[in-house]
Amino acid sequence: RGSRNCPIDQHHRNQCQYCRLKKCLKIG
């Protein structure tokens, strides 16, 4: 948390809202 380099995967994506948002943007 607090790091923008959070791993985007099923285990960690729920820990970091920034990552979830970033993943959504990448998927479109």
N, CA, C and O atoms as a DFTB+ gen file, in Angstrom:
112 C
 N C O
     1  1       0.836      -1.189       0.000
     2  2       0.000       0.000       0.000
     3  2       0.877       1.246       0.000
     4  3       1.916       1.285       0.658
     5  1       0.458       2.240      -0.727
     6  2       1.256       3.444      -0.811
     7  2       2.248       3.374      -1.964
     8  3       2.807       4.390      -2.378
     9  1       2.461       2.173      -2.474
    10  2       3.364       1.999      -3.608
    11  2       2.552       1.849      -4.885
    12  3       1.585       1.088      -4.927
    13  1       2.943       2.575      -5.922
    14  2       2.186       2.512      -7.167
    15  2       2.592       1.296      -7.993
    16  3       2.015       1.041      -9.050
    17  1       3.580       0.549      -7.516
    18  2       4.037      -0.636      -8.240
    19  2       3.462      -1.907      -7.642
    20  3       4.124      -2.945      -7.620
    21  1       2.223      -1.826      -7.153
    22  2       1.596      -3.008      -6.581
    23  2       1.439      -4.065      -7.665
    24  3       1.115      -3.723      -8.802
    25  1       1.655      -5.327      -7.352
    26  2       1.428      -6.395      -8.332
    27  2      -0.049      -6.483      -8.668
    28  3      -0.892      -6.522      -7.772
    29  1      -0.367      -6.516      -9.960
    30  2      -1.763      -6.616     -10.369
    31  2      -2.090      -8.083     -10.631
    32  3      -1.796      -8.613     -11.703
    33  1      -2.694      -8.724      -9.654
    34  2      -3.096     -10.116      -9.802
    35  2      -4.255     -10.389      -8.856
    36  3      -4.662      -9.503      -8.104
    37  1      -4.785     -11.590      -8.885
    38  2      -5.985     -11.911      -8.127
    39  2      -5.756     -11.808      -6.620
    40  3      -6.707     -11.630      -5.859
    41  1      -4.494     -11.919      -6.187
    42  2      -4.209     -11.950      -4.754
    43  2      -3.981     -10.548      -4.200
    44  3      -4.270     -10.290      -3.031
    45  1      -3.467      -9.643      -5.026
    46  2      -3.054      -8.349      -4.508
    47  2      -3.917      -7.198      -5.007
    48  3      -3.886      -6.113      -4.426
    49  1      -4.685      -7.409      -6.067
    50  2      -5.422      -6.296      -6.661
    51  2      -6.426      -5.691      -5.688
    52  3      -6.770      -4.515      -5.807
    53  1      -6.899      -6.483      -4.723
    54  2      -7.885      -5.979      -3.780
    55  2      -7.248      -5.176      -2.655
    56  3      -7.958      -4.534      -1.881
    57  1      -5.924      -5.200      -2.551
    58  2      -5.250      -4.492      -1.466
    59  2      -5.017      -3.030      -1.825
    60  3      -4.852      -2.192      -0.938
    61  1      -5.002      -2.723      -3.094
    62  2      -4.597      -1.387      -3.523
    63  2      -5.586      -0.845      -4.544
    64  3      -5.643      -1.336      -5.672
    65  1      -6.365       0.160      -4.162
    66  2      -7.368       0.715      -5.065
    67  2      -6.713       1.329      -6.296
    68  3      -7.287       1.301      -7.384
    69  1      -5.503       1.890      -6.127
    70  2      -4.799       2.483      -7.257
    71  2      -4.543       1.424      -8.325
    72  3      -4.694       1.678      -9.520
    73  1      -4.149       0.224      -7.867
    74  2      -3.873      -0.864      -8.800
    75  2      -5.144      -1.279      -9.513
    76  3      -5.127      -1.550     -10.714
    77  1      -6.244      -1.330      -8.781
    78  2      -7.511      -1.743      -9.375
    79  2      -7.915      -0.743     -10.443
    80  3      -8.360      -1.121     -11.527
    81  1      -7.754       0.546     -10.125
    82  2      -8.095       1.583     -11.093
    83  2      -7.204       1.473     -12.321
    84  3      -7.672       1.578     -13.455
    85  1      -5.919       1.261     -12.080
    86  2      -4.959       1.168     -13.171
    87  2      -5.286      -0.035     -14.052
    88  3      -5.197       0.044     -15.277
    89  1      -5.662      -1.143     -13.424
    90  2      -6.012      -2.335     -14.184
    91  2      -7.237      -2.071     -15.044
    92  3      -7.299      -2.475     -16.205
    93  1      -8.224      -1.374     -14.447
    94  2      -9.432      -1.050     -15.198
    95  2      -9.084      -0.196     -16.406
    96  3      -9.628      -0.405     -17.490
    97  1      -8.188       0.761     -16.232
    98  2      -7.809       1.642     -17.326
    99  2      -7.065       0.866     -18.407
   100  3      -7.233       1.137     -19.596
   101  1      -6.246      -0.097     -17.997
   102  2      -5.487      -0.877     -18.978
   103  2      -6.403      -1.795     -19.767
   104  3      -6.203      -2.006     -20.964
   105  1      -7.417      -2.345     -19.090
   106  2      -8.357      -3.229     -19.772
   107  2      -9.264      -2.425     -20.690
   108  3      -9.653      -2.892     -21.761
   109  1      -9.601      -1.199     -20.259
   110  2     -10.471      -0.343     -21.058
   111  2     -11.914      -0.632     -20.736
   112  3     -12.811      -0.012     -21.308
